[in-house]
Amino acid sequence: MYCKGKLEKKLVARIQEYEGRWIVIENLPALVCDQCGEQFYTPQTHDLVVSLITGKTRPVRTEVIEVYDAASAAWHSSVK
């Protein structure tokens, strides 16, 4: 918390990688800085994330997402 903003309780979406899979967790409780938007999680929220991603519950839905590889983009070499 470097910017010294105020933390507000909010529900957020978090993208989490686990065993080579990407998982979206919606409506996750977090403390969010009102100045910079950085998200902080309590130990209880961390435990909830671990429980969700290790398969103790079933997902509410499955989505298909597009994946792009920036390394294969034609303009990539000019960005270095």
JORAGI-V597516 format. One record per pair of residues at least 24 apart in sequence whose C-alpha atoms are under 10 Angstrom apart, sorted by the first residue. I is the first residue (numbers start at 1). J is the second residue. D is the distance in whole Angstrom. If there is no record, write none. Layout:
# JORAGI-V597516
[[I,J,D] [I,J,D]]
This chain:
# JORAGI-V597516
[[1,33,8] [1,36,9] [1,38,8] [1,39,9] [1,40,9] [2,36,9] [2,38,10] [3,33,9] [3,34,10] [3,35,7] [3,36,7] [3,38,10] [4,33,8] [4,34,10] [4,35,8] [4,36,9] [5,32,9] [5,33,6] [5,34,6] [5,35,5] [5,36,7] [5,37,9] [5,38,10] [6,31,9] [6,32,8] [6,33,6] [6,34,6] [6,35,7] [6,36,10] [6,37,10] [7,31,6] [7,32,5] [7,33,4] [7,34,6] [7,35,9] [7,37,9] [7,38,9] [7,39,9] [7,40,9] [8,32,5] [8,33,6] [8,34,7] [8,37,10] [8,39,10] [8,40,10] [9,33,9] [9,34,10] [9,39,10] [9,40,10] [10,39,9] [12,39,9] [14,39,10] [14,49,9] [16,49,9] [16,53,8] [17,53,9] [18,50,10] [18,53,7] [18,54,8] [19,53,10] [19,54,10] [21,53,10] [22,53,10] [23,52,9] [23,53,7] [23,59,9] [23,62,10] [23,63,10] [24,53,9] [24,59,9] [24,62,10] [24,63,9] [25,49,8] [25,52,8] [25,53,9] [25,59,9] [25,60,10] [26,60,10]]
